[in-house]
């Protein structure tokens, strides 16, 4: 079972994943150019963005089914 780590107010868990080498090299390039402080933050940012997009997509579908327009 992963051991949680604590940073700020968020409880974080360690996750191990496999990513194609080219994608990791692109992430490392973003770190080297200062877009992110480290690889972990870059990956956390990508996950947050994906979750936000999924949430917005679900909201749009719900609103479409109700006949509401997104403003």
C-alpha positions as CSV (number, residue, x, y, z in Angstrom):
1,X,0.0,0.0,0.0
2,X,1.4,3.4,-0.9
3,X,2.6,5.6,1.9
4,X,1.0,9.1,1.8
5,X,3.1,12.1,1.8
6,X,2.0,15.5,3.0
7,X,2.7,18.8,1.2
8,X,0.7,21.8,2.1
9,X,-2.9,20.9,2.9
10,X,-3.0,18.1,0.3
11,X,-2.4,14.4,1.1
12,X,-0.5,12.8,-1.8
13,X,0.1,9.2,-2.6
14,X,3.0,7.9,-4.6
15,X,2.1,6.4,-8.0
16,X,4.3,4.4,-10.2
17,X,3.6,4.5,-13.9
18,X,5.3,3.7,-17.2
19,X,5.4,6.4,-19.8
20,X,7.1,6.3,-23.3
21,X,10.6,7.6,-23.2
22,X,9.8,10.4,-25.7
23,X,7.0,11.7,-23.5
24,X,9.3,11.8,-20.5
25,X,11.9,13.6,-22.5
26,X,9.3,16.2,-23.4
27,X,8.3,16.6,-19.8
28,X,12.0,17.0,-18.8
29,X,12.4,19.7,-21.5
30,X,9.5,21.6,-19.9
31,X,11.2,21.3,-16.5
32,X,14.5,22.5,-18.0
33,X,12.9,25.5,-19.6
34,X,11.2,26.4,-16.3
35,X,7.6,25.7,-17.2
36,X,7.5,23.3,-14.2
37,X,9.7,23.0,-11.1
38,X,10.0,19.2,-11.6
39,X,8.5,16.2,-13.4
40,X,6.1,15.4,-10.6
41,X,4.5,18.8,-10.8
42,X,4.3,18.6,-14.6
43,X,2.5,15.3,-14.4
44,X,0.2,16.5,-11.6
45,X,-0.7,19.5,-13.7
46,X,-1.5,17.2,-16.7
47,X,-3.8,15.1,-14.5
48,X,-5.6,18.2,-13.1
49,X,-6.1,19.4,-16.6
50,X,-7.5,16.1,-17.7
51,X,-9.9,15.9,-14.8
52,X,-11.1,19.5,-15.3
53,X,-11.8,18.7,-19.0
54,X,-13.7,15.5,-18.1
55,X,-15.7,17.4,-15.5
56,X,-16.6,20.2,-18.0
57,X,-17.5,17.6,-20.6
58,X,-19.9,15.8,-18.2
59,X,-21.4,19.2,-17.2
60,X,-22.0,20.1,-20.9
61,X,-23.7,16.7,-21.5
62,X,-25.9,17.1,-18.4
63,X,-26.9,20.6,-19.5
64,X,-27.6,19.5,-23.1
65,X,-29.9,16.8,-21.7
66,X,-31.7,19.4,-19.6
67,X,-31.9,21.9,-22.5
68,X,-29.7,24.4,-20.7
69,X,-27.1,26.5,-22.5
70,X,-23.7,26.9,-21.0
71,X,-22.9,30.6,-20.3
